[in-house]
Amino acid sequence: MTPLIRILNLHSKSFSHLRLGGLKVRARKMRKVAITLGLIASLLIGGYLIGFVGIHYPKVIENQRLLNPQTVVTIEGDRIELQDGRVFEMIDDYAGDDWPISETAIHQQIDLEPDFGDEGFILCGNRDGWICGTPWAKPIVIPIIGDPVYRNRREPVALAREITP
């Protein structure tokens, strides 16, 4: 018999040992390995399809959402002074108590967006986002595919009027 016919007749008991490329290979061990790998692959694919196994993970991207960032130098009451020398007075606080403009905002960056309804500006800030891991929560996670998740988002902070002398 030719070596090809021997390989194709692995189920035959008379061929318990094969010689392939000078290596002695046991057909039964090869079959066990192939069956084990097939079983593991089918369990992983089945687990992925029913949602028990996950292959996605959150890949956090530190981003800058501000279009034209300006650095805050001082804050005194409702007055905000920027690094370029302009001074603004806050008219309305959009964020309320959730995200107050206070001394903690010094040296942070804000964005100025013209408010077309008034002669003022909308002050926008770069707000850190909280990344929830629930969409990626699975009992078994194999991190293969990274889903980009952007950390920061641009939010209006306050309505302000320029009072630069």
Order of alpha helices (4+ residues) and beta strands (2+ residues): alpha-beta-beta-alpha-beta-beta-beta-beta-beta-beta-beta-beta
